Amino acid sequence: MWARVNRAAEELHARLLQRLAEDEKGGCGDPVTYEPLEKRETSHVEELQSEETAISDLSVGEHVGPLALSVGRARHLIGLYTMAHNPNMTHLKLDRPVPALPPLWVRCDGSDPEGTCWLGAELTTAAADAAVTGVILYAVRCKADKNYSVNLEELKDSHKKRHHLSTVTAKGFAQYELYKPTGLDECAAASQTAITLSVAWSPVDEILQVPPLSSTAALNIRVESGELKGPLSHLYRELKFLLVLADGLRTGVTEWPETLEAKSAVELVQEFLNDLQKLDEIGESTKKDTEEVKHDSTAVDRSLELLAARGDLDFAEQLWCRMSAGVTSYQDLVTCFSLVIQSLQRGDVQPWLHSGSSSLLAELVHQSYHGAVGAISLSGTLPVQMLLEIGLDKLKKDYVSFFLGQELASLNHLEYFVSPSADIPEQVARVRKLHHVLEILVSCRLFVQPQHELLFSLAQSCIKYYQQNPLDEQHVFQLPVRPTAVRDLYQSAKPQTWRVEVSSGQKRLRTVWQLSDSLPTDHLGPHRPDLSDVTLNGSLEDRTPFPSVLTCSQVHFR
């Protein structure tokens, strides 16, 4: 038996060392299999390394996703890992000195009475020669329990006895959920939008202590564009249509979206041109139409006082509003631009435009001022490009108007996003990033209601990030805040997560107790605790809480 155990320890170390080498080269992607003792077992273990932990996965049959082990099997793996690194195990056929591996964490299925969900092992080494001197063994346990009972002083005493300490410190952490889509529908379940407040402090006076005003705090903001209904829905619809055009220009195939307008784009454009032609004063017409667009697109915005609608839409921008709302085919596009060009050629309209536009439509309008509109062939991708150009100009001005109007950025800050010097695909990508910044700011302002100073800092942080990085709606933007500025958000609220960490200053040796309103791990599978009484929305007060605890013990080899 011991011979088999020795071989198992040697093989596990070799497999993990091989996986580590492959990871360091960046070429690892396929699962590795490990057969602990019995050759007839059909279960295999794979070890994957993340930023924080090395995790052991179980593959059964054709299933290659991560599964959890029983506590017995998990302990066996931890034992083999520890045995392979023990310098006293000189009979093992391993290169000496044994290369130290990163920490190993093994998923457990929680089927034991204590609800163990993780077991881990982390090596300790000598400062002088990095030789392995021991191992720290971790256990994480979690069970749904409405009647949990824990005392801070008991946690401290337990930690002192386990590690033979005379004094310990306690650090606290709490996270409050400020915004997250609710509901049981699939859209809400798949939502990535979340705004939370994280607070940390020390010392901790009692379990579930409200963080004091001397804490350090930060807002964590992750927003998925298009989820914020109301304030930005119209602008987001325009952006989506712009992306459709950009994709059509790239591929040559445009997937036209369905319209919510009762009238066709051709009817909307013809009525617009007729109104311009009938009125003597172009300015009056522009003002009238601008006010109508403002009323239609930003009624909700004005009620929330989040966005100031632009009142200076020029001819091209008003044309964009009508065409983006009604175009459903390439033929619609061609017909609409044909009507516009014919009106310009006949001199029926001489509309005004903002300065600085380099679009083809702007060039035709400027030619109409001199009564010499050149012939143009509306074929191929040209009509798509024409509409894309005026849409880009319009959205850029919308975003600039918001940032300047709210005093959240200057033109210099926004130059990267609105510069026409880049090619069309890059301009579209930058406008899309700027829209995401807008969604973040409006979400924060709506649900957090921060002071202008905080909102300005968030705007500058997002702008700087997107000047250097591609669009990433999974990115969590963090904004340090003073607890006094957000005290109303958390002092009377129940935390989503509350945690205390007891230690003596050594980062590795710690006892952590946490209470959360959801399972801290998602791998428990068939051994998940009974959740029949757990409500899906609400605070820790009205949900079944999940207390969990991390403990550790240190073993010295020398």
Secondary structure as GFF3:
##gff-version 3
##sequence-region A 1 558
A	DSSP	alpha_helix	2	25	.	.	.	ID=ss1
A	DSSP	beta_strand	43	49	.	.	.	ID=ss2
A	DSSP	beta_strand	54	60	.	.	.	ID=ss3
A	DSSP	alpha_helix	71	85	.	.	.	ID=ss4
A	DSSP	beta_strand	104	107	.	.	.	ID=ss5
A	DSSP	beta_strand	116	125	.	.	.	ID=ss6
A	DSSP	beta_strand	132	142	.	.	.	ID=ss7
A	DSSP	alpha_helix	152	163	.	.	.	ID=ss8
A	DSSP	beta_strand	169	179	.	.	.	ID=ss9
A	DSSP	alpha_helix	186	190	.	.	.	ID=ss10
A	DSSP	beta_strand	194	201	.	.	.	ID=ss11
A	DSSP	beta_strand	216	222	.	.	.	ID=ss12
A	DSSP	alpha_helix	233	251	.	.	.	ID=ss13
A	DSSP	alpha_helix	265	278	.	.	.	ID=ss14
A	DSSP	alpha_helix	282	304	.	.	.	ID=ss15
A	DSSP	alpha_helix	315	326	.	.	.	ID=ss16
A	DSSP	alpha_helix	330	346	.	.	.	ID=ss17
A	DSSP	alpha_helix	360	368	.	.	.	ID=ss18
A	DSSP	alpha_helix	382	405	.	.	.	ID=ss19
A	DSSP	alpha_helix	411	418	.	.	.	ID=ss20
A	DSSP	alpha_helix	424	447	.	.	.	ID=ss21
A	DSSP	alpha_helix	452	468	.	.	.	ID=ss22
A	DSSP	beta_strand	477	481	.	.	.	ID=ss23
A	DSSP	alpha_helix	483	490	.	.	.	ID=ss24
A	DSSP	beta_strand	497	503	.	.	.	ID=ss25
A	DSSP	beta_strand	510	516	.	.	.	ID=ss26
A	DSSP	three_ten_helix	525	527	.	.	.	ID=ss27
A	DSSP	beta_strand	546	556	.	.	.	ID=ss28
###
